[in-house]
Amino acid sequence: MPLSEQEQRLLEEMERNLYRNDADFVHAVGGVRGRRPNYRAIVLGVLLAVAGVGALIAGVALQLLIVGVIGFALMFAGVLVAITPSKRGGISAAPADPTASSGARQSSGSFMDRLNERWDRRQEGRD
């Protein structure tokens, strides 16, 4: 069911406010969007997981506990390799308001001070 025009405008307004008010969050979450999947790691992870399943089944069939444990460890490692994002080649999304993120990085106060400053900036924007 498509959104009505009013709902689309409201959604766009909410998105603009998110980009304007919480650039750090957008930068942290939006960085994943530009990354391409690492197919080599996915294939390696799937192969490890399949080998782990085979070893687990062989361990159960042969009633060898160590083979089953090794099979489980291989499966777990394979899944981790397949779902872990790559560190290289990532294109991070630039924040919509560069002054907001640079101001947050330059403040040398404590965590609570920075949260209070962000809260104050948001409240000033709503008035």
GIGINOR-V247193 format. One record per run of one state. SS is the DSSP state (alpha for helix, beta for strand, coil for the rest). FROM is the first residue (numbers start at 1). TO is the last residue. Records with the same first field share a line. If there is no record, write none. Layout:
SS=FROM-TO ; FROM-TO
This chain:
coil=1-4 ; 22-22 ; 31-38 ; 63-64 ; 84-97 ; 107-110 ; 127-127
alpha=5-21 ; 23-30 ; 39-62 ; 65-83 ; 98-106 ; 111-126
